[in-house]
Amino acid sequence: MSVYGPFRSNSGRTVACLITLCCLPAMAPLATEPPSLHKRFQVHGFLTQGYVKTTENGFFGDSEDGSLDFRELGINASHRLTPAIMASAQLLSRSAGEMYDGSLDLDFAQLDYAFQMDEWNRAGIILGRSKNPLGLYNDTRDVAATRPGIFMPQAIYWDRVRNMVLSNDGGQVYGDSQFGNHLFRLRLFAGKTPIDENVENTYLVAAFDPELKQDGITVGGRLLYEWDGGRLKLALSNASLTLEGRSNVLPTGTIDIDYRVISAQYNSGPWSLTSEYMQEPLDYSGFSGYMEPADTTVDGYYLQGSYRLQKDWELLARYEESHYDKNDKDGTKSSARLGLEPHNFYSNVWTLGLLWEPTEHLMLRTEFSQVEGTIFLSVLENPSPSENEPDWNLFSILVSYSF
C-alpha cells in the first residue's frame, strides 16, 4: 500500500459455525430429510473489546496514553430457504481509533445458490454484498476467534484500507471438489468495492483533500488446496481494480492496483505454522505526472507459529515485514524519491502472544510487539508522518464473547 495517506479452540469452533453458515458455501452433501426450522434459521453474534498501549505513534486510538477505541460488535442471521439456497446477512459496528467510528454497517448480505451438490463436489453462485476470498483470513477477519492474533498481520491485511479489501457488491462463482484426502476450492468474484476516507488518504496525499471512486469493477479470486482435512493448506489469491481520483491541487488521474497473495499453513497436533506473502503493484496515470514517482510494487510477508499448551491456552510468535518498494527494504530510495523519512516506507514487527479460552464462548488474548518502521500507520491517526517515531512498542489486550 502507498504511504500516502483447522479451528482448534472452543470459541473458534463456535464462530467457525457462524462463518460456515453465513459467509462460505458448505461442503456437506445434501440431507435426505428437510432440516428443521431451528436448523434452517440461525442467529449468531460477537462482541470484542480491545485495549492498546504504544510507546510512540498512534494505533487504534490515542494509544500512547492507552486506548479503548478498538471495539467490534456483530450480529448475523442465516436462513436455508431450500436445501440448495441460503440467505444470510450481518450487521457490524467497528471502532478503530480515527480509522473507523463504530457506525453500523451492512457487513454482508448475500444469497447463495448451490446448483450442483453431491458427496464430493459442490458448485454455485453468490449474489449481493459478500466477503472477498483473499489470503487465508480476509473473509473471516471480522471475528476475533478466527484471526491469527489480536490484529491482522499488517504486512498482508492492512487495517487502514480494510474496507476496500474486505468485500464487494456483486457476485461470486464457486466450486469445491474432493479427491480422497485432497480438497480443491475455487472462488471467483466481481463487483463494486467500498472506497472510504482511509483509502483516499492512503493512495493520495492526505494534505491535498483527495477524492477517490472506483473506475469499473473489482475482479479476483482464490484457489485453495487442502490436504488431510486441513493439515496442509496452500492458496493463491488475486484482486485487481482501478481507482479514479482527484484533489484540490491535482487534476484527475487513475490508480491501477493489483493485489496478489501466496499462502501456506501446516497444522499438526498442537502446532500450527502459517506464512503468507503479498505483492501489490501500483500504477499512477494522469495527475499531470505528479504521482508518477509513487509507482511501485509494495510487498510484505509474515511467518507465524502457534502452540497449544493446554486445552485452553495457546502461545503464538510472529515476524512480519512490509516494504513500500520490494527492492528498497530500508526505505532510503523511496525517501529520496518521495520526500519522507525512510521509516515511513517499511516496517519490521516481532510479536509474542498468549491466548486463553476459559469457556466455550469467551476468549482473551494479550500480545506484545516490537516495531521498527511506520508504513502501516494511518495518516488519520498520525497526520504528520515526519513526526512518527521509527522504533516503538505495542502492547494490546483483547476480550471477545461470541454466541
N, C-alpha and C positions, 0 to 999 in steps of 0.2 A: 504493500500500500504506500501511497505517497505520504511524505511527512507533512505535507500541507494538509495544513489543516491539522464373552458369555456372561450376564449379570450373576455375581457370586455373593450378593448380600441380601438380607431380608427385605429392607426397604427398596433395594434395587429390583427385586422380583416384583414387588408391589407396583412400582412405577413402570416396570417392563410391560406389565399387563396394560397399563394406561397407554403406553406408546404403541404397543402392538395393536390395540383396539382402535386407536384414534388417529394414528399417523401413518402406519405402514401396512401394506397388504399382508395378510397372514399366509403361512404355508400349509395350514391344516387342510385335509381333504374335506369335502362336503359331508355333513352329517346326514344319516339316513332318516332321522326324525327331525321335524321342525323344532328349533330351540324354543325354550320357554320365554315369556316376556322378560323375566328377570335377566336371562342371558342375552336377550336381544337388545335391551336398553340398559346402559350403564353410565354412571356418573363418577368421575374421579376429580381429584384436585390436589393442590400442594400450596404450602406457604413456606417461604425461605427468607431468613433474615441473616445478614452478614455484618461483620464489624471489620473495618480496615484501618490499619495504622502504618504510615510510612515515615521514614526519617527525613525524606526530602520529596518534593514534587507532589502533585495531586493525582489520586487514582481512586475512582468511585467515591467522590466527595472530598470534603476538606480533611483528607486523610492524615496530614501532618499533625493535626490535633486529635485524630481519632474520629472515624466517620461511621455512622449507622445508616448511610444513604444507599445501601445495597439491599434491595428487597424485591422479591418475586412472589406474586400471587396468581394462581391459575386454576381455572375450573373448566372441565370439558365434559362432553356427553357424546355417546355414540349409540346409534340405533341401527340394527341389522334389519333392513326392510324386507329382504328376501335372503335366501342362502347366498346369493351372488351380489347383492347390493347393500352397501353400508353407508350411512351418512354420519358425519362426525364434525365437531366444531370445538374450538377452545377460545376462551377469553383470558387475556393475560394483562396483568399490571406489572410493570418492571421499572424500578427505580435504580439508577446507577449514577449517582452524582449529578453532574451537569449534562451528562450524555442522554439520559432517559429519565423522564419526570414522573413516572408512575401512572400516567394516563391509561385508561382501559382501552385495549386494542383487540381487534379480532385476529388472533394469532394464526388460526387456520379454520377453514370451513370448506369441507370437501365432500364429494360424492364418489364413492369407489365402486366400480362395476367390474367384477371378475367374470369375463366371458369364457374363460377356459379354466377348469379346475378338475384335477384328479389327484391320485395319491402322490404323484411325483412331479407334476407340472402345474403351474398357475400363470395366467396372463390376464391383464385387464387395463383399464384406464381410470384415471382420477381427474375430476374436473373441479375447479374452484380455486381457493387460496390454499396452497399446500407447501410443505417444507421442502426445500431443495436438498436432494441427497448428495451431499458433498463431504468427502472425507468419511471418517468413522463416526463423527459426533454431531455434525451440523443439524441433522433432522431431529435430534433429541436433546439439544443443548439447553433448552429452557428448564428442564427438570434436573434439580441438583443431584439426584441419585444416579443419573446417567452420565454426568460429566466426569472427566478424568481427574478432577480436582475442584477446589473452590472456584477457580477461574479457568476458563478455557485456555489452552496453550496459545498465547498471543502470537506466536510465530506462524500459526496456521489460521486461527479463528479470532481475528481482531474484533474486540468489542466495539471499537469506535466506528466500524462500518457493519455492525451486526445485522441491521435491518435489510441492507442491500443483499447480503449473502444468504440470509435466513430463508426467505420464501418468495413465491411469485404468484400472481393472479393469472391462471391459465390452465394448463393440464399436464398430466404425466401419462406415459405408457410404460407398463412394467411387465416383466416376465421372469419367472423363477423355475429352475429345473434341477431336480435331484438325480444324481447318478451314484448309487451306493452311498459312500461317505462323502461325496463331493456335491456341493450345492453352488449353483451359479445364480446370481440375482442381477438383472439389468434394469436400470431406471433411466428413462429419457424424459426431459421436461422442457417446457417452453412457456413464456408468459411475460407479463409486466412486473418489474421489480420496484418495491418501495424505495424512494430516494428521500432522505431527510437531511437535517442540518449537519449531522455528523459526517455524512458522505460528502456534502458540499465543501465542508471545511477541511476534509482530508485530501481531496483531489485537486482543489484550487486554493489559492492564497486566502486565508480566512480574513485578513485585514481588508480585502477588496470586496467584501459583502457578496460572495459568489451565489449563483443560482444554477442548479443542475436539474435536468429532466432526462428521461430515457428516450433515446432515439431508436425506434424499432423494439425488438423483444429480446429477452434473455433466453439463450438456448444452452443446454448442457445435459449431463448425465453421469451415471456411476455404474461401473461394472465391479461387482463384489463376488469374491470366491471364498467359500468356507469349507474347511475340511474337518471331518470328525466332530460334527456338532458345534463348531466354533472354536476348536482347539487352535486352528490356524485361520487367520483372515488376511486376505490381500485385496486391495481395491485400487482402481484408477478412477479419478473424478475430473470433471472439467465443466466450466461455465464461461460463456462469452457474452458480452454486452457492450453497447455504445452509449455514452452519456453526451448530451449536448449542453453546453454551459456558456455563461457569460458572467460578468461582474460589473461593478461601477467604473472600472478603469480598463477592462478588457472587452474587445468585441467577441462575437460568437465563435465558438470552436467546438471540437469534439474530442472525446477521450475514448479510445478503444481499450477494453480491459479483457484479459484472458486469464482465468483462474484455474490452475492445474494442481492436483494433489495426488501423490502416491502414498498409500497407507499399508501398514503391516502390523499384525498383532499375533502373539503366541500366548496361549493360556495352558498351563499345566499345573494341576493341583492348586497349591496356594499362590503360585506365581502367575503374573501377567506382565508381558513385555510388549510395549507399543512404540511405534515410530511412524511419523508422517513427514513428508517433505512437500513444500509448496513452491511453485514459481508463478509469478504474476507479471507478464509483460504489460507495460503501459505505453500507449502511443498517443501523443497530443498532436492534434491538427488544428489549423486556424489560430485563433487568439493573436493574430498578427505576428506569429512566430515567437511571442513572448514566452510561451510554455514549452517550447521545443527542448530547452536544456533539462526539462523534467522527464523526458523519455528515458525509460529504464526497464530493467527486469528485476522486480522485487523477488527475494526468495527467503525461505525460512524452514527450519526443521526442529523437531524435538525428539528426545529419547526419554521414555518413562518406564519405570519398573514399579510394580506394587507387589506386596507380600502380605497374605492373610495370616496374621499372628495367631489369632484365635477366631472363633465363630463371629465375634462382634468387633474385632479390632483389625485394622489394616494399616500398614506403612506404605508410603509412596516416596519416590525420588524422581525428579525430572530435571533435565537440562534442555534448554532451547536457545536458538539463535535466530535473529532476524536481520536482514540487510536490505536497505533501500536499493542497492545495486549489488547484484550477486558477485560482481568482480571487484567490489570495493568493501571488504569486510570491516575495515575500521572507519569508514565514512569520510576519509580525507579527500578523495576525489569528488565525491558528492558535495562536500563542504565548499570546495573551491568553485564548483560549478553553480551552486545554488545559494551560497552566502550564509548558511547557518553553521553552527558549531558541529564538528564531526559526530558527537554523541547523539545528535538528533537523527542520524541515519543508520543506526544499528542498535541492537540490544543482545546481551548475553545474560541468561537468567538461570540460577540454580534454585531449586525448590525442594524442600523436605516437608512432608505432611503426615498427619495421623488421622484416621477415620475411626469413629466409634458409633455403633448402632445398638443402643440399649433396648430398643423394641423394634417390632416389625415395621412400624410407621415413622420412627424418629431416627434422624441421622445428625451427627455432629462431626465437623471437620475443623482442624486447625492446621495452618501452614505458615512456613517462613521462607521468604525468597530473598536472595541476594542478587541485585540487579546492577548491571553496567550498561549504560545506554538508555535512550528515551524514545525510540522510534514509535512505540505503540501508545504513547500518551496522547490523550485528546487535547486539542487546542482549546476546546470549550472549558476544560478544567485547568489548562496551563497555557494561557493566552499569549505568553511571551516565551517562545521556545529558547531564546538566547539566555533566559534566566533558569532554565532547567538544570538540575544538578546531574552529572553523569553517573555518579556512584551513589546508590541508595538501597535501602532495605524495605521490605514489605512484609508485614505480619497481618494475618487475617484469621477470623473465626466465622464459622457458618453453622446455623441450625436450620434444619429442614424437616417439615412434617408433611406426610402425604397420606391420602385416603382413597 
